[in-house]
Amino acid sequence: MRFEQLVENRILEAIEEGVFEGLPGEGAPLAWRDADRLAGDLWLAHHVLGNAGALPEWLELARTIEGDRERLAAIEAEHEALVERARSTGEWRRLAPLIAERRREFATAARALRAKQERYNIEAPSLRNERPAIWVEERLRILDARVREAKGAVVG
């Protein structure tokens, strides 16, 4: 008997005996996680490993990258809110140090993210899994342009 047939028979026997009844998530589709999508055809194996807390290092790195991207977006949103408040109130002198601090924080976080993205792209098992890395200097130019445009706007 082939191995696949043996496994299939054991699964069918377990179903008949009710072994799988009442398990958490019974009848519901598996919840997709970012790591599952990144794993491609091996998603089920990585899903099971993830449930056991044993993901490959490159998938753990992908998870940290997603968290870093969220943090970077939050820093950018804080920067944007401070610039808008300075523009609308005219309190540039008081808010300028906070705006500059958010920019420095963004630059540091973006460079760290870029390094992780580059490491991920080296460690990922195929080109299909690679991700485009953040273009740090361009993103900083966008932050600076936001400040210049807001300073040039007339408070109305």
TIPALO-417161 format. One record per residue: y, x, z of N, C-alpha, C, O in turn; residue number from 1; residue in one letter; chain. Coordinates in steps of 0.1 Angstrom, whole numbers, plus 2048, in hexadecimal, padded with zeros to 3 digits. Example, Ala and Ser with C-alpha at 12.3 -4.5 7.8 and 13.67 -1.06 7.14 Angstrom:
2
+------+------+------+-------+-------+-------+------+------+------+------+------+------+-----+---+---+
! n.yy ! n.xx ! n.zz ! ca.yy ! ca.xx ! ca.zz ! c.yy ! c.xx ! c.zz ! o.yy ! o.xx ! o.zz !   k ! r ! c !
+------+------+------+-------+-------+-------+------+------+------+------+------+------+-----+---+---+
!  7C7 !  884 !  84E !   7D3 !   87B !   84E !  7DF !  884 !  84E !  7DF !  88E !  855 !   1 ! A ! A !
!  7EA !  880 !  847 !   7F5 !   889 !   847 !  800 !  881 !  84F !  80B !  886 !  850 !   2 ! S ! A !
+------+------+------+-------+-------+-------+------+------+------+------+------+------+-----+---+---+
This chain:
156
+------+------+------+-------+-------+-------+------+------+------+------+------+------+-----+---+---+
! n.yy ! n.xx ! n.zz ! ca.yy ! ca.xx ! ca.zz ! c.yy ! c.xx ! c.zz ! o.yy ! o.xx ! o.zz !   k ! r ! c !
+------+------+------+-------+-------+-------+------+------+------+------+------+------+-----+---+---+
!  7F4 !  808 !  800 !   800 !   800 !   800 !  80C !  809 !  800 !  80D !  813 !  808 !   1 ! M ! A !
!  816 !  805 !  7F7 !   822 !   80D !   7F7 !  82B !  80B !  803 !  829 !  801 !  80A !   2 ! R ! A !
!  833 !  815 !  806 !   83B !   814 !   812 !  844 !  808 !  812 !  846 !  801 !  81C !   3 ! F ! A !
!  84B !  806 !  806 !   854 !   7FA !   805 !  84D !  7ED !  808 !  853 !  7E4 !  80F !   4 ! E ! A !
!  841 !  7EC !  803 !   839 !   7DF !   805 !  835 !  7DE !  814 !  836 !  7D3 !  81A !   5 ! Q ! A !
!  832 !  7E9 !  81B !   82F !   7E9 !   829 !  83B !  7E4 !  831 !  83A !  7DC !  83A !   6 ! L ! A !
!  846 !  7EA !  82E !   853 !   7E6 !   835 !  856 !  7D7 !  833 !  859 !  7D0 !  83C !   7 ! V ! A !
!  855 !  7D3 !  826 !   857 !   7C5 !   823 !  84E !  7BC !  82B !  852 !  7B1 !  830 !   8 ! E ! A !
!  841 !  7BF !  82B !   837 !   7B7 !   833 !  83B !  7B6 !  842 !  83A !  7AC !  848 !   9 ! N ! A !
!  83F !  7C2 !  847 !   842 !   7C2 !   856 !  84F !  7B9 !  858 !  850 !  7B3 !  863 !  10 ! R ! A !
!  858 !  7BA !  84F !   864 !   7B1 !   851 !  861 !  7A3 !  850 !  865 !  79B !  858 !  11 ! I ! A !
!  858 !  79F !  846 !   854 !   791 !   845 !  84C !  78C !  851 !  84E !  781 !  856 !  12 ! L ! A !
!  844 !  795 !  857 !   83D !   791 !   863 !  846 !  78F !  86F !  845 !  786 !  877 !  13 ! E ! A !
!  850 !  798 !  870 !   85A !   797 !   87B !  862 !  78A !  879 !  865 !  783 !  883 !  14 ! A ! A !
!  865 !  786 !  86D !   86D !   779 !   86B !  864 !  76E !  86F !  869 !  765 !  876 !  15 ! I ! A !
!  858 !  76E !  86B !   84E !   763 !   86F !  84D !  762 !  87E !  84C !  757 !  883 !  16 ! E ! A !
!  84D !  76D !  885 !   84C !   76D !   894 !  859 !  76A !  89B !  859 !  768 !  8A7 !  17 ! E ! A !
!  864 !  769 !  893 !   871 !   766 !   899 !  878 !  771 !  8A0 !  881 !  76F !  8A8 !  18 ! G ! A !
!  874 !  77D !  89C !   87A !   789 !   8A3 !  889 !  78A !  8A0 !  890 !  78F !  8A8 !  19 ! V ! A !
!  88D !  785 !  894 !   89B !   787 !   891 !  8A4 !  77B !  895 !  8B0 !  77B !  893 !  20 ! F ! A !
!  89E !  771 !  89B !   8A6 !   765 !   89F !  8AE !  768 !  8AB !  8AA !  76F !  8B5 !  21 ! E ! A !
!  8BA !  762 !  8AB !   8C3 !   764 !   8B7 !  8CA !  771 !  8B8 !  8D1 !  773 !  8C2 !  22 ! G ! A !
!  8C9 !  779 !  8AE !   8D0 !   786 !   8AF !  8DF !  784 !  8AD !  8E3 !  77B !  8A6 !  23 ! L ! A !
!  8E8 !  78D !  8B3 !   8F6 !   78B !   8B1 !  8F9 !  78C !  8A2 !  8F4 !  795 !  89B !  24 ! P ! A !
!  902 !  783 !  89D !   906 !   783 !   88F !  8FC !  77D !  886 !  8FD !  77E !  879 !  25 ! G ! A !
!  8F2 !  776 !  88B !   8E8 !   770 !   883 !  8EE !  766 !  879 !  8F6 !  75E !  87C !  26 ! E ! A !
!  8EA !  768 !  86C !   8EF !   75F !   862 !  8FD !  762 !  85C !  901 !  75C !  853 !  27 ! G ! A !
!  904 !  76C !  863 !   911 !   770 !   85E !  910 !  77C !  856 !  908 !  785 !  858 !  28 ! A ! A !
!  919 !  77D !  84C !   919 !   78A !   844 !  91D !  796 !  84C !  925 !  794 !  856 !  29 ! P ! A !
!  919 !  7A1 !  848 !   91D !   7AE !   84F !  92C !  7AF !  84D !  932 !  7AD !  843 !  30 ! L ! A !
!  933 !  7B3 !  858 !   942 !   7B6 !   857 !  944 !  7C3 !  851 !  93E !  7CD !  855 !  31 ! A ! A !
!  94C !  7C3 !  846 !   94F !   7D0 !   840 !  959 !  7D8 !  847 !  964 !  7D2 !  84B !  32 ! W ! A !
!  957 !  7E4 !  849 !   961 !   7ED !   84F !  966 !  7F7 !  844 !  95F !  7F8 !  83A !  33 ! R ! A !
!  971 !  7FD !  847 !   976 !   807 !   83D !  96B !  812 !  83A !  969 !  816 !  82F !  34 ! D ! A !
!  965 !  816 !  844 !   95A !   821 !   843 !  94F !  81C !  839 !  94A !  824 !  832 !  35 ! A ! A !
!  94C !  80F !  83A !   941 !   80A !   832 !  945 !  80A !  823 !  93E !  80E !  81A !  36 ! D ! A !
!  952 !  807 !  820 !   957 !   807 !   812 !  957 !  815 !  80D !  954 !  818 !  802 !  37 ! R ! A !
!  95B !  81F !  816 !   95C !   82D !   811 !  94E !  832 !  80E !  94D !  83C !  806 !  38 ! L ! A !
!  944 !  82D !  815 !   936 !   833 !   813 !  930 !  82F !  806 !  925 !  835 !  803 !  39 ! A ! A !
!  936 !  826 !  7FF !   930 !   822 !   7F2 !  922 !  81D !  7F3 !  920 !  813 !  7FB !  40 ! G ! A !
!  919 !  822 !  7EB !   90B !   81C !   7EA !  904 !  81F !  7F7 !  8FA !  818 !  7FA !  41 ! D ! A !
!  909 !  828 !  7FF !   902 !   82A !   80C !  908 !  823 !  818 !  906 !  826 !  823 !  42 ! L ! A !
!  90F !  818 !  815 !   917 !   810 !   81F !  90E !  80B !  82A !  912 !  80C !  836 !  43 ! W ! A !
!  902 !  806 !  827 !   8F9 !   801 !   831 !  8F5 !  80C !  83B !  8F5 !  80A !  847 !  44 ! L ! A !
!  8F1 !  817 !  836 !   8ED !   822 !   83F !  8F9 !  826 !  848 !  8F7 !  829 !  853 !  45 ! A ! A !
!  905 !  827 !  842 !   910 !   82B !   84A !  914 !  820 !  854 !  919 !  823 !  85F !  46 ! H ! A !
!  912 !  813 !  850 !   914 !   808 !   859 !  90B !  809 !  865 !  910 !  808 !  871 !  47 ! H ! A !
!  8FF !  80C !  863 !   8F5 !   80D !   86E !  8F9 !  819 !  877 !  8F9 !  818 !  883 !  48 ! V ! A !
!  8FC !  824 !  870 !   900 !   830 !   878 !  90D !  82E !  880 !  90E !  832 !  88B !  49 ! L ! A !
!  916 !  826 !  87A !   922 !   823 !   881 !  920 !  81B !  88D !  926 !  81D !  897 !  50 ! G ! A !
!  917 !  811 !  88C !   913 !   808 !   897 !  90D !  811 !  8A2 !  90F !  80D !  8AE !  51 ! N ! A !
!  906 !  81B !  89F !   900 !   824 !   8A8 !  90A !  82F !  8AD !  907 !  837 !  8B6 !  52 ! A ! A !
!  916 !  82F !  8A8 !   920 !   839 !   8AC !  91E !  846 !  8A6 !  921 !  851 !  8AC !  53 ! G ! A !
!  917 !  847 !  89A !   914 !   854 !   894 !  918 !  855 !  886 !  90F !  857 !  87D !  54 ! A ! A !
!  924 !  853 !  883 !   929 !   854 !   875 !  92A !  863 !  871 !  92C !  86C !  879 !  55 ! L ! A !
!  928 !  866 !  864 !   92A !   873 !   85F !  939 !  877 !  862 !  942 !  86F !  862 !  56 ! P ! A !
!  93B !  884 !  863 !   949 !   889 !   866 !  953 !  884 !  85C !  95E !  881 !  860 !  57 ! E ! A !
!  950 !  884 !  84F !   95A !   880 !   846 !  95E !  872 !  847 !  969 !  86E !  844 !  58 ! W ! A !
!  955 !  869 !  84C !   958 !   85B !   84E !  960 !  859 !  85B !  969 !  851 !  85C !  59 ! L ! A !
!  95D !  861 !  865 !   965 !   861 !   871 !  973 !  866 !  86E !  97D !  860 !  873 !  60 ! E ! A !
!  974 !  870 !  865 !   982 !   874 !   861 !  989 !  869 !  859 !  995 !  868 !  85B !  61 ! L ! A !
!  982 !  862 !  851 !   988 !   856 !   84A !  98E !  84C !  854 !  998 !  847 !  852 !  62 ! A ! A !
!  986 !  84A !  85E !   98B !   840 !   869 !  998 !  845 !  86F !  9A1 !  83E !  872 !  63 ! R ! A !
!  998 !  852 !  872 !   9A4 !   858 !   879 !  9B0 !  857 !  86F !  9BB !  855 !  873 !  64 ! T ! A !
!  9AD !  85A !  862 !   9B8 !   859 !   858 !  9BE !  84B !  858 !  9CA !  84A !  857 !  65 ! I ! A !
!  9B6 !  841 !  858 !   9BB !   833 !   858 !  9C4 !  831 !  864 !  9CE !  82A !  862 !  66 ! E ! A !
!  9C0 !  835 !  86F !   9C8 !   834 !   87B !  9D5 !  83B !  87A !  9E0 !  837 !  87E !  67 ! G ! A !
!  9D5 !  847 !  874 !   9E1 !   84F !   872 !  9EA !  849 !  868 !  9F6 !  849 !  86A !  68 ! D ! A !
!  9E4 !  843 !  85E !   9ED !   83B !   854 !  9F4 !  830 !  85B !  A00 !  82D !  858 !  69 ! R ! A !
!  9ED !  829 !  863 !   9F3 !   81E !   86A !  9FF !  823 !  873 !  A09 !  81D !  874 !  70 ! E ! A !
!  9FC !  82E !  87A !   A07 !   833 !   883 !  A13 !  838 !  87B !  A1E !  836 !  87F !  71 ! R ! A !
!  A10 !  83E !  86F !   A1B !   843 !   866 !  A23 !  837 !  862 !  A2F !  837 !  861 !  72 ! L ! A !
!  A1D !  82C !  85E !   A24 !   820 !   85A !  A2C !  81A !  865 !  A37 !  816 !  863 !  73 ! A ! A !
!  A27 !  81B !  872 !   A2F !   816 !   87D !  A3B !  81F !  87F !  A46 !  81A !  882 !  74 ! A ! A !
!  A3A !  82C !  87E !   A45 !   835 !   87F !  A50 !  832 !  875 !  A5C !  832 !  877 !  75 ! I ! A !
!  A4B !  830 !  868 !   A54 !   82D !   85D !  A5C !  820 !  860 !  A68 !  81F !  85D !  76 ! E ! A !
!  A55 !  816 !  865 !   A5B !   809 !   868 !  A65 !  80B !  873 !  A70 !  805 !  873 !  77 ! A ! A !
!  A62 !  813 !  87D !   A6C !   816 !   888 !  A79 !  81D !  882 !  A84 !  819 !  886 !  78 ! E ! A !
!  A76 !  826 !  879 !   A82 !   82D !   873 !  A8A !  823 !  86B !  A96 !  823 !  86C !  79 ! H ! A !
!  A84 !  81B !  863 !   A8B !   811 !   85B !  A93 !  807 !  864 !  A9E !  804 !  861 !  80 ! E ! A !
!  A8D !  803 !  86F !   A94 !   7FA !   878 !  AA0 !  801 !  87F !  AAB !  7FB !  880 !  81 ! A ! A !
!  A9F !  80D !  882 !   AAA !   815 !   888 !  AB5 !  816 !  87E !  AC1 !  815 !  881 !  82 ! L ! A !
!  AB2 !  81A !  872 !   ABC !   81B !   867 !  AC3 !  80E !  865 !  ACF !  80E !  863 !  83 ! V ! A !
!  ABB !  803 !  864 !   AC1 !   7F6 !   862 !  ACB !  7F2 !  86E !  AD5 !  7ED !  86B !  84 ! E ! A !
!  AC6 !  7F5 !  87A !   ACF !   7F2 !   885 !  ADC !  7FA !  885 !  AE7 !  7F5 !  888 !  85 ! R ! A !
!  ADB !  807 !  881 !   AE7 !   810 !   880 !  AF0 !  80A !  875 !  AFC !  80A !  877 !  86 ! A ! A !
!  AEA !  806 !  86A !   AF2 !   801 !   85F !  AF9 !  7F4 !  863 !  B05 !  7F3 !  860 !  87 ! R ! A !
!  AF2 !  7EB !  869 !   AF8 !   7DE !   86C !  B02 !  7DF !  878 !  B0B !  7D6 !  879 !  88 ! S ! A !
!  B00 !  7E8 !  881 !   B09 !   7E9 !   88D !  B14 !  7F4 !  88B !  B1E !  7F4 !  892 !  89 ! T ! A !
!  B11 !  7FD !  882 !   B1A !   809 !   881 !  B18 !  813 !  88C !  B21 !  81C !  88D !  90 ! G ! A !
!  B0E !  812 !  894 !   B0C !   81C !   89F !  B04 !  828 !  89A !  AFA !  82C !  8A1 !  91 ! E ! A !
!  B09 !  82E !  890 !   B02 !   83A !   88A !  B01 !  845 !  895 !  AF7 !  84C !  896 !  92 ! W ! A !
!  B0C !  848 !  89C !   B0D !   853 !   8A5 !  B02 !  852 !  8B0 !  AFC !  85B !  8B3 !  93 ! R ! A !
!  B01 !  846 !  8B5 !   AF7 !   843 !   8C0 !  AE9 !  843 !  8BB !  AE0 !  848 !  8C2 !  94 ! R ! A !
!  AE6 !  83E !  8AF !   AD9 !   83C !   8AA !  AD4 !  848 !  8A1 !  AC8 !  849 !  89F !  95 ! L ! A !
!  ADD !  851 !  89D !   AD9 !   85C !   894 !  ACE !  865 !  89B !  AC5 !  869 !  894 !  96 ! A ! A !
!  ACF !  868 !  8A8 !   AC4 !   870 !   8AD !  AB7 !  86A !  8AD !  AAD !  870 !  8AB !  97 ! P ! A !
!  AB7 !  85D !  8AF !   AAA !   855 !   8AF !  AA4 !  855 !  8A1 !  A98 !  856 !  89F !  98 ! L ! A !
!  AAD !  853 !  897 !   AA9 !   853 !   889 !  AA3 !  860 !  885 !  A99 !  861 !  87F !  99 ! I ! A !
!  AAA !  86B !  889 !   AA5 !   878 !   886 !  A98 !  87B !  88D !  A8F !  882 !  887 ! 100 ! A ! A !
!  A96 !  876 !  899 !   A8A !   878 !   8A0 !  A7E !  871 !  899 !  A73 !  877 !  898 ! 101 ! E ! A !
!  A81 !  865 !  895 !   A76 !   85E !   88D !  A73 !  865 !  880 !  A67 !  866 !  87D ! 102 ! R ! A !
!  A7D !  86B !  87A !   A7A !   873 !   86E !  A71 !  87F !  871 !  A67 !  882 !  86A ! 103 ! R ! A !
!  A74 !  886 !  87C !   A6C !   892 !   880 !  A5E !  88D !  883 !  A54 !  894 !  87F ! 104 ! R ! A !
!  A5D !  882 !  88A !   A50 !   87D !   88E !  A48 !  879 !  882 !  A3C !  87C !  881 ! 105 ! E ! A !
!  A4F !  873 !  878 !   A48 !   86F !   86C !  A44 !  87B !  864 !  A38 !  87C !  85F ! 106 ! F ! A !
!  A4C !  886 !  863 !   A49 !   892 !   85C !  A3C !  899 !  862 !  A33 !  89D !  85B ! 107 ! A ! A !
!  A3C !  89A !  86F !   A31 !   8A0 !   876 !  A24 !  898 !  874 !  A1A !  89E !  871 ! 108 ! T ! A !
!  A25 !  88B !  876 !   A19 !   882 !   874 !  A14 !  882 !  865 !  A08 !  882 !  863 ! 109 ! A ! A !
!  A1E !  882 !  85C !   A1A !   882 !   84E !  A13 !  88F !  84A !  A0A !  88F !  842 ! 110 ! A ! A !
!  A18 !  89A !  84F !   A12 !   8A7 !   84B !  A04 !  8A8 !  852 !  9FA !  8AD !  84B ! 111 ! R ! A !
!  A02 !  8A3 !  85E !   9F5 !   8A3 !   864 !  9EB !  89A !  85C !  9E0 !  89D !  85A ! 112 ! A ! A !
!  9F0 !  88E !  858 !   9E9 !   885 !   850 !  9E4 !  88C !  843 !  9D9 !  88A !  83E ! 113 ! L ! A !
!  9EE !  892 !  83C !   9EB !   899 !   82F !  9E0 !  8A3 !  831 !  9D7 !  8A4 !  829 ! 114 ! R ! A !
!  9E0 !  8AB !  83C !   9D6 !   8B5 !   83F !  9C8 !  8AE !  840 !  9BE !  8B3 !  83B ! 115 ! A ! A !
!  9C8 !  8A3 !  848 !   9BB !   89C !   849 !  9B6 !  896 !  83C !  9AA !  896 !  839 ! 116 ! K ! A !
!  9C0 !  891 !  834 !   9BC !   88B !   827 !  9B6 !  896 !  81E !  9AC !  894 !  817 ! 117 ! Q ! A !
!  9BC !  8A2 !  81E !   9B6 !   8AD !   816 !  9A8 !  8B1 !  81B !  99F !  8B4 !  813 ! 118 ! E ! A !
!  9A7 !  8B2 !  828 !   99A !   8B5 !   82E !  98F !  8AA !  82A !  984 !  8AE !  826 ! 119 ! R ! A !
!  993 !  89E !  82B !   98A !   893 !   828 !  986 !  894 !  819 !  97A !  893 !  816 ! 120 ! Y ! A !
!  98F !  897 !  810 !   98C !   898 !   802 !  983 !  8A3 !  7FF !  97B !  8A3 !  7F5 ! 121 ! N ! A !
!  983 !  8AE !  807 !   97A !   8B9 !   806 !  96C !  8B5 !  80B !  962 !  8B8 !  805 ! 122 ! I ! A !
!  96C !  8AD !  816 !   95F !   8AA !   81D !  958 !  89E !  817 !  94C !  89C !  819 ! 123 ! E ! A !
!  95F !  895 !  811 !   959 !   888 !   80B !  94E !  88C !  801 !  950 !  896 !  7FA ! 124 ! A ! A !
!  943 !  885 !  801 !   938 !   889 !   7F9 !  93A !  887 !  7EA !  932 !  88D !  7E2 ! 125 ! P ! A !
!  944 !  880 !  7E6 !   945 !   87E !   7D7 !  954 !  87C !  7D4 !  95C !  879 !  7DC ! 126 ! S ! A !
!  957 !  87F !  7C7 !   965 !   87D !   7C3 !  969 !  86E !  7C4 !  975 !  86B !  7C6 ! 127 ! L ! A !
!  960 !  865 !  7C3 !   963 !   857 !   7C4 !  969 !  853 !  7D2 !  970 !  84A !  7D4 ! 128 ! R ! A !
!  965 !  85B !  7DC !   969 !   858 !   7EA !  977 !  85F !  7ED !  97D !  85C !  7F7 ! 129 ! N ! A !
!  97C !  868 !  7E4 !   988 !   86E !   7E7 !  994 !  864 !  7E8 !  993 !  85A !  7E1 ! 130 ! E ! A !
!  99E !  868 !  7EF !   9AA !   860 !   7F1 !  9B6 !  868 !  7ED !  9B7 !  874 !  7F0 ! 131 ! R ! A !
!  9C0 !  862 !  7E7 !   9CD !   869 !   7E4 !  9D3 !  86C !  7F1 !  9D4 !  864 !  7FA ! 132 ! P ! A !
!  9D8 !  878 !  7F2 !   9DF !   87D !   7FE !  9EE !  879 !  7FE !  9F4 !  877 !  7F3 ! 133 ! A ! A !
!  9F4 !  877 !  80A !   A02 !   873 !   80B !  A0A !  87E !  805 !  A08 !  88A !  807 ! 134 ! I ! A !
!  A15 !  87B !  7FE !   A1E !   884 !   7F9 !  A2A !  885 !  803 !  A34 !  87D !  802 ! 135 ! W ! A !
!  A29 !  88E !  80C !   A31 !   88F !   818 !  A40 !  890 !  814 !  A48 !  889 !  819 ! 136 ! V ! A !
!  A43 !  89A !  80C !   A51 !   89D !   809 !  A58 !  891 !  802 !  A64 !  88E !  804 ! 137 ! E ! A !
!  A51 !  88A !  7FA !   A56 !   87E !   7F3 !  A59 !  873 !  7FD !  A63 !  86C !  7FD ! 138 ! E ! A !
!  A50 !  871 !  806 !   A52 !   867 !   810 !  A5D !  86A !  819 !  A65 !  861 !  81E ! 139 ! R ! A !
!  A60 !  877 !  81C !   A6B !   87B !   824 !  A78 !  879 !  81C !  A82 !  875 !  822 ! 140 ! L ! A !
!  A78 !  87B !  80F !   A84 !   878 !   807 !  A87 !  869 !  807 !  A93 !  866 !  807 ! 141 ! R ! A !
!  A7D !  861 !  808 !   A7F !   853 !   809 !  A86 !  84F !  816 !  A8F !  847 !  816 ! 142 ! I ! A !
!  A81 !  855 !  821 !   A88 !   852 !   82E !  A96 !  857 !  82D !  A9F !  850 !  832 ! 143 ! L ! A !
!  A99 !  863 !  828 !   AA7 !   868 !   827 !  AAF !  85F !  81E !  ABB !  85D !  822 ! 144 ! D ! A !
!  AAA !  85A !  813 !   AB2 !   852 !   80A !  AB5 !  845 !  811 !  AC0 !  83F !  80F ! 145 ! A ! A !
!  AAC !  83F !  819 !   AAF !   833 !   821 !  ABB !  835 !  82A !  AC4 !  82C !  82B ! 146 ! R ! A !
!  ABC !  841 !  830 !   AC7 !   843 !   839 !  AD4 !  845 !  831 !  ADE !  83F !  835 ! 147 ! V ! A !
!  AD3 !  84C !  826 !   ADF !   84E !   81E !  AE4 !  841 !  818 !  AF0 !  83E !  819 ! 148 ! R ! A !
!  ADB !  838 !  814 !   ADF !   82B !   80E !  AE5 !  822 !  819 !  AEF !  81C !  816 ! 149 ! E ! A !
!  ADF !  823 !  825 !   AE5 !   81A !   830 !  AF2 !  81F !  834 !  AFB !  817 !  838 ! 150 ! A ! A !
!  AF4 !  82C !  834 !   B02 !   831 !   838 !  B0C !  82E !  82E !  B18 !  82C !  831 ! 151 ! K ! A !
!  B08 !  82D !  821 !   B11 !   82A !   817 !  B14 !  81B !  816 !  B1E !  817 !  80F ! 152 ! G ! A !
!  B0C !  813 !  81C !   B0E !   804 !   81B !  B19 !  800 !  824 !  B1B !  806 !  82F ! 153 ! A ! A !
!  B20 !  7F6 !  820 !   B2C !   7F1 !   828 !  B26 !  7E7 !  832 !  B1F !  7DE !  82F ! 154 ! V ! A !
!  B2A !  7E9 !  83F !   B26 !   7E0 !   84A !  B2E !  7D3 !  847 !  B3A !  7D3 !  846 ! 155 ! V ! A !
!  B26 !  7C8 !  846 !   B2D !   7BC !   842 !  B2A !  7B0 !  84B !  B2F !  7A6 !  848 ! 156 ! G ! A !
+------+------+------+-------+-------+-------+------+------+------+------+------+------+-----+---+---+
